[in-house]
Each structure stands twice: as structure tokens, then as C-alpha cells.
Amino acid sequence: MQAKARVTLAQAEGEAKIVQAKAEGQADIERAKAAAEANRIIGESLKGNEEYLRYVWIKGLQDGKGERIYIPTEAGLPILEAGKAGN
């Protein structure tokens, strides 16, 4: 009788885990949809705003904390380690 009760309990716990996993998966899908929609809205708002994007880029350069910035040359290759921070 106890063995049967343990099997029934294990089955119930297994089914509960499956339900929980499905709910978590659905929540992940909803979060992904919300993120995709937010990205779409941001992307649409940035179209045709070259001046603002340039401002954000320049501001990022000013606020940088010693990051290296690689600028592509005519051949599409970066100038490596030119003017390293701290030199």
C-alpha cells in the first residue's frame, strides 16, 4: 500500500514538474515577444535620425573608460593597437 502511494506521489510530482516547465517555457516565449516588439519600436524610431545616432556615438566615445576602438581601413582590416590606452 505504501509503495503504491509512493508511486502515485512520484507521478503527481512528475506531472507538476511538466506543467511548471511548460508554464516557464510559455513565459519565456512571451518575454521574447515583448523584447522583439521593443526592438522593433526602437529600430523604427531610429530610422532617419542620423544626427541623434551620431550624437550618441560621440557621447559614447567621450564617456568611454579606456576601451579600444578598432577602425577599419580601406582594406576592411582594423588598425591594430594604434595609440593603445595608457601609452
N, C-alpha and C positions, 0 to 999 in steps of 0.2 A: 504494500500500500504506500509506504514512504517512497519507494523507488518510483512508482507511478507519479506521485506528487512532484518529485524532483524533475522528472522528465517533462511534465506539464509546465512546471515553473520555468525550466530552461527554454521550452518552446515559446512561452509567453515573453520571456526576456529577449529571445532572438527576434521575435516579431516586433517588439517595441524598438529594438535597435534598427531594424529595417525601416520602420516608419520614421524614426528620428533621422536616419541617413537621407531618406527621400525628402523630408522637410528641409534639411540643411542644404541639400542639392538645389531644391527649388528656391531657397533664399539666395544661394549663390547666383543662380540664373537671374533673379530679379535685381540683385546688386549690379550684375554685369550689364543688364539692360539699362539701368539708371546711369551707369558710368558711360555707356555708349551714347546715350541721349545727351548727357552733359558735354561730352566731347564734340558731338555734332553741333550743339549750340555754340560752344566756344569757337569751333572751326568756322562756322558761318559768320560769327561776329568779327572775326579777324580778317575776313576777305575784304580787300580794298582798303586796309588800314596800314599801309606800308610805313607811314610816319610813326605810328604808335609802336609797331613792331621794331623799328629802328631805335626808337627811344628805349624800349625795354631791353634791347640788345646792348646798347651803350651803357645803360644803367647797370646791367649785369656785369659788364666789364669793369665799371668803376667800383662796384660792391664786391668784386671777386676777392678771394682770400689766397692769392698766390697760385691759383690753378694755372696749368699750362694750356695755352690755346694754340692749336695747330692750324695754320692757314695753308690751304692748298696752293700750289704753284701752277704754272702753265701746264705742266705735265700731269697735274692732278695728284702730285705727291706732296706731303707736308714738308715744311722746313723744320727739320727735327732739332729740338733743343736749342734753337736760336734764342739768345737772350734769356737763358734759364733764370727763374726767380732766385734771387739771393746772390747772383753773380755780379 
